[in-house]
Amino acid sequence: MPPRTSDVCLSENQVQELSEQIKSVFRSRSNSTAPFTKTKGSPVYEELKDLIYTYTGVYFSTSTLRNLLTGSHNGRFRNDTHNALTVFILKSMKNNYDENINPDYQRIFWGVNHNLPPGAFIERTKGEFISWEQLKKELDNSAINQCPRIIPVGSQVVLAPFYGKDDWLVNIINTKGETIGSVWIGGDPYNNWNQDGLVRVGKTISDTEWEVYQVLARYPDASYRIVKSFV
């Protein structure tokens, strides 16, 4: 099959560089030390696929990643495939608040967006999962209470539907049951919902407009520390 005009064709050295960048990002975001071999069914590729999907929304085949990371790839990529790998590397390596975050923080992501139950997964979809019951306690006691000037004492988070999708949103209600704010797990509404793994507290103004009060990072002890405050 002849190359499409939109295909990206990399040299052998460029393929090797891309492979090393992907490996470096993976090792920085995973506890796995398993080697990238040509063995079919190796769980390390499943973990890498999950991580790439988390950051890009693109699902790669095991064979594509195996060929790329073991030096068997011919260097020809569909343009959208190459773009997804580039996005994965850029988004994973840095976010807007890196200089303010202790490196021990955990990136967490809203499970419902990835066909999981309400709650948050840490780093990858098949990694450690924080149930909604536990996550609610954490958000109530360690996150939304750090903004008392705007979010009254006694407020709490609740699940809410969104255009027919159950438990899609996390809202903040006051002691009267009135919705006064929102919590976003993992995504940045100010940056096209870039998945950086941070937690944001603020309010939804409309379907396309939001106000962020504070950006927080979660740590292994289930504490939440402010990375950036806009109020």
C-alpha positions as CSV (number, residue, x, y, z in Angstrom):
1,M,0.0,0.0,0.0
2,P,1.6,3.3,-1.1
3,P,2.1,6.0,1.6
4,R,-0.8,8.5,1.9
5,T,0.2,12.1,1.3
6,S,-0.8,12.9,4.9
7,D,1.4,10.1,6.4
8,V,4.4,11.0,8.6
9,C,7.5,9.1,7.6
10,L,10.3,9.1,10.2
11,S,13.9,8.0,9.7
12,E,15.3,5.2,11.7
13,N,17.0,7.7,14.1
14,Q,13.7,9.6,14.5
15,V,11.8,6.4,15.3
16,Q,14.4,5.5,17.9
17,E,14.2,9.0,19.4
18,L,10.4,8.7,19.6
19,S,10.6,5.3,21.2
20,E,13.0,6.5,23.8
21,Q,10.8,9.5,24.7
22,I,7.7,7.2,25.1
23,K,9.7,4.9,27.3
24,S,11.0,7.8,29.4
25,V,7.5,9.2,29.9
26,F,6.1,5.8,30.8
27,R,8.8,5.1,33.4
28,S,8.2,8.5,35.0
29,R,4.5,7.8,35.3
30,S,4.5,4.1,36.2
31,N,6.0,1.8,38.9
32,S,6.5,-0.9,36.3
33,T,10.0,-2.0,35.6
34,A,9.0,-4.7,33.1
35,P,11.0,-4.6,29.8
36,F,9.4,-3.8,26.5
37,T,9.9,-7.1,24.7
38,K,8.4,-8.7,21.5
39,T,6.4,-11.1,23.7
40,K,2.7,-11.0,22.8
41,G,0.4,-10.3,25.7
42,S,3.0,-8.6,27.9
43,P,1.1,-6.5,30.5
44,V,3.5,-3.6,30.2
45,Y,1.9,-2.7,26.8
46,E,-1.6,-2.8,28.3
47,E,-0.4,-0.3,31.0
48,L,1.2,1.9,28.3
49,K,-2.0,1.8,26.2
50,D,-4.0,2.9,29.2
51,L,-1.6,5.8,29.9
52,I,-1.6,7.0,26.4
53,Y,-5.4,6.9,26.3
54,T,-5.6,8.8,29.5
55,Y,-3.7,11.7,28.0
56,T,-4.9,11.7,24.4
57,G,-8.2,9.8,24.2
58,V,-6.6,7.6,21.5
59,Y,-6.4,3.9,21.9
60,F,-3.3,2.2,20.3
61,S,-3.0,-1.4,19.4
62,T,-0.5,-3.6,21.2
63,S,1.2,-4.5,17.9
64,T,1.8,-0.9,17.0
65,L,3.4,0.0,20.4
66,R,5.4,-3.3,20.5
67,N,6.8,-2.7,17.0
68,L,7.7,0.9,17.9
69,L,9.4,0.2,21.2
70,T,11.3,-2.9,20.0
71,G,12.8,-1.3,16.9
72,S,10.5,-3.1,14.4
73,H,8.5,-0.2,13.2
74,N,9.0,1.0,9.6
75,G,8.6,4.7,10.6
76,R,5.4,5.3,8.7
77,F,2.6,6.7,10.8
78,R,-0.8,8.1,10.0
79,N,-0.8,11.8,10.7
80,D,-3.3,11.5,13.5
81,T,-1.5,8.6,15.1
82,H,1.8,10.5,15.1
83,N,0.1,13.6,16.5
84,A,-1.4,11.6,19.4
85,L,2.0,10.2,20.4
86,T,3.4,13.8,20.3
87,V,0.6,15.0,22.4
88,F,1.2,12.2,24.9
89,I,4.8,13.0,25.3
90,L,4.2,16.8,25.7
91,K,1.2,16.5,28.1
92,S,2.9,13.8,30.2
93,M,6.2,15.5,30.6
94,K,5.0,18.8,31.9
95,N,1.9,20.7,33.0
96,N,1.4,24.4,33.8
97,Y,2.1,24.0,37.5
98,D,5.0,21.6,37.7
99,E,7.3,24.2,39.4
100,N,4.8,24.5,42.2
101,I,4.1,20.8,42.9
102,N,6.0,18.4,45.1
103,P,7.0,15.6,42.8
104,D,5.4,13.0,45.1
105,Y,1.9,14.1,44.1
106,Q,-0.5,11.7,42.3
107,R,-2.2,12.4,39.1
108,I,-5.9,11.4,39.4
109,F,-8.6,11.2,36.7
110,W,-12.4,11.1,36.8
111,G,-13.4,7.4,36.3
112,V,-16.8,8.1,34.6
113,N,-15.1,9.7,31.6
114,H,-13.3,6.4,31.0
115,N,-16.3,4.0,31.4
116,L,-15.5,3.4,35.0
117,P,-17.7,3.9,38.1
118,P,-17.9,7.3,39.9
119,G,-14.5,7.8,41.6
120,A,-11.0,8.5,40.5
121,F,-8.1,6.3,39.2
122,I,-4.5,7.1,39.9
123,E,-2.3,7.5,36.8
124,R,-3.9,4.8,34.7
125,T,-7.3,3.2,34.2
126,K,-6.2,-0.2,35.5
127,G,-4.3,1.3,38.4
128,E,-5.4,2.0,42.0
129,F,-9.0,3.2,42.1
130,I,-10.5,5.6,44.6
131,S,-14.2,4.8,45.1
132,W,-16.7,7.6,45.1
133,E,-17.4,7.0,48.8
134,Q,-13.7,7.6,49.6
135,L,-13.2,10.4,47.1
136,K,-16.3,12.3,48.4
137,K,-14.8,12.2,52.0
138,E,-11.5,13.5,50.7
139,L,-13.0,16.3,48.6
140,D,-15.4,17.3,51.5
141,N,-12.7,17.3,54.2
142,S,-9.5,18.2,52.3
143,A,-10.3,20.1,49.1
144,I,-13.4,22.3,49.0
145,N,-12.9,23.4,52.6
146,Q,-9.7,25.2,51.6
147,C,-11.8,28.0,50.0
148,P,-14.0,29.1,52.9
149,R,-14.4,32.7,51.7
150,I,-16.4,31.5,48.7
151,I,-17.5,27.9,49.7
152,P,-19.4,28.1,53.0
153,V,-18.4,25.7,55.8
154,G,-20.6,22.6,55.8
155,S,-20.8,22.4,52.0
156,Q,-20.3,19.0,50.3
157,V,-19.8,17.4,46.9
158,V,-22.5,15.4,45.2
159,L,-22.9,13.6,41.9
160,A,-25.0,15.1,39.2
161,P,-26.2,14.1,35.7
162,F,-25.3,15.8,32.5
163,Y,-27.5,15.7,29.4
164,G,-28.8,12.2,30.4
165,K,-25.5,10.8,31.6
166,D,-25.8,9.8,35.2
167,D,-23.1,10.7,37.7
168,W,-21.2,12.7,35.1
169,L,-20.6,15.8,37.2
170,V,-19.3,16.6,40.7
171,N,-21.2,19.6,42.1
172,I,-20.8,21.4,45.4
173,I,-23.9,22.1,47.4
174,N,-24.3,24.3,50.5
175,T,-26.2,23.3,53.7
176,K,-29.5,24.4,52.0
177,G,-28.9,21.9,49.2
178,E,-28.2,24.7,46.7
179,T,-25.6,24.1,44.0
180,I,-22.9,26.7,44.5
181,G,-19.9,25.2,42.7
182,S,-18.1,22.4,40.8
183,V,-15.1,20.1,41.2
184,W,-13.2,18.8,38.2
185,I,-11.0,15.7,38.6
186,G,-8.0,15.5,36.3
187,G,-9.0,18.0,33.5
188,D,-8.3,21.7,33.0
189,P,-11.3,23.7,31.7
190,Y,-9.1,26.6,30.9
191,N,-7.0,24.5,28.6
192,N,-9.4,22.5,26.4
193,W,-9.8,20.0,29.3
194,N,-6.1,19.0,29.1
195,Q,-5.8,15.9,31.4
196,D,-3.1,16.9,33.8
197,G,-4.3,14.9,36.8
198,L,-4.9,17.9,39.1
199,V,-8.1,18.8,40.9
200,R,-9.9,22.0,40.4
201,V,-12.5,23.7,42.6
202,G,-14.7,26.4,41.1
203,K,-18.1,26.9,39.5
204,T,-19.8,26.2,36.1
205,I,-21.2,29.3,34.5
206,S,-22.5,27.6,31.4
207,D,-21.8,24.6,29.3
208,T,-18.9,26.4,27.8
209,E,-17.7,28.7,30.5
210,W,-16.2,28.0,33.9
211,E,-14.4,29.8,36.8
212,V,-11.7,28.1,38.7
213,Y,-11.1,29.1,42.3
214,Q,-8.2,26.8,43.2
215,V,-6.0,24.1,41.6
216,L,-5.0,21.3,44.0
217,A,-2.8,18.2,43.8
218,R,-3.6,14.9,45.6
219,Y,-0.8,13.1,47.6
220,P,-0.5,9.5,48.7
221,D,-1.8,10.3,52.2
222,A,-5.1,11.5,50.6
223,S,-4.2,15.1,51.4
224,Y,-4.9,17.9,48.9
225,R,-2.5,20.8,48.6
226,I,-3.1,24.1,46.8
227,V,-1.0,24.5,43.7
228,K,-2.6,27.7,42.4
229,S,-5.3,30.0,43.8
230,F,-7.2,32.5,41.7
231,V,-9.2,34.0,44.6
